[in-house]
């Protein structure tokens, strides 16, 4: 097909697979952070996002995000993948089918990210409904604003790999979700601790690995922007890690493992919007400086009544916001070929970035708040206190993560009518 | 001297710890056990294999106390462990012949009475 570059396409096929891996990696990361009785439910929320958001993305999400250049929302010309084939996507050298799949993986992980705010108490059914609607009403709209020809990108806002639709959208939606769903029943009264720090570290490592596809693929080519973003994805999180170690040392005299895993995520988020626009040196400064607000918010948030359980706001919302703003200061045309920031004499770029950090969080927060209120009016969002105490794995999925099998009696097909009989009646 | 054994739901363990603390019962051990006391069986399915889980996870508290503390300990276990549903657990009080504190060699009442240091 004319206009398709085989090298670019080969890289984008791999990058797409890398980004898809990030969602199970996120599931692992989140699963390690919750109590053992909620392991599977937490992991399944990420798997649910792969299921639901892929289908909604193919149906209408992709079209609303990337069909046409309306200011607020795209059209329905590409709904149900109409016309999405081997011809190159406009402005790229890769088949639109690959472009579609790559963008789908972004919608998936963003939807999965929000689950961090509601784990250990939100019922699985309402989460499926929420995922479907959120991926269309919030993600597709913000992706259109920032990537698909909407008012932000056409106004000059720079967002390389998703500071607007992915990071700020998930972070501020998570805050709204935590407020609507409410805190876990034991939050603030009992220590609710991560049950497996190794899962958390492994999940963070796999997320970082996938993030090379996320940022490195967001130039849709093997060109300079992609190469710059790829290498910045190594440099920025490393700087965040170093500063996080220092903050941990100052605060508690010990460097923590779960802190390190969090720092990897924060560093990757920081460089997501800025990856292809700032020099490697500035990327490291971004990683170092950006660690501080996220660290502060995590420390502060746990003292509040807001049970935004896995700190999506601090890790994604805040870091994404810092990354978007950073472009306004330190973007460098000699590196990105697009625009300079304030530091290189172009104050207008900073204003374009400020618009994004005002509009995107507001839209994400308000829409998510309303969406969950509406779903909550139709079906209960939360498990009962008793179910929450028992653990979401057993009551939502009928499985346990760490089942021993001791005392388990095999039920043959004929026995199914005998199930769930109380052995003794309480009377 | 008695040994008070309380078997409670794992999700109530924190409440029991708090209740024991309020009752000024110090010194006990806690272990994870599996058991069955007549509650509703859970049915779980793993890739087409459906099983009835006959045993439930429980927490077993063992508290060796002097006679004066028996009622307080039993009260704390009840208060912390009760949800009102089948499966809240049981408490057993059994006589205790002899107890030794390993560090000092104190025996019996002296061994089960907490020391501040």
Interface residues (C-beta under 8 A of the other chain):
Chain A: X186 X190 X386 X389 X390 X391 X394 X398 X399 X400 X403 X404 X405 X406 X407 X408 X409 X410 X411 X416 X419 X420 X421 X422 X423 X424 X426
Chain B: X9 X11 X12 X14 X34 X36 X38 X39 X40 X41 X42 X43 X44 X45 X46 X49 X50 X51 X52 X53 X54 X55 X83 X85 X86
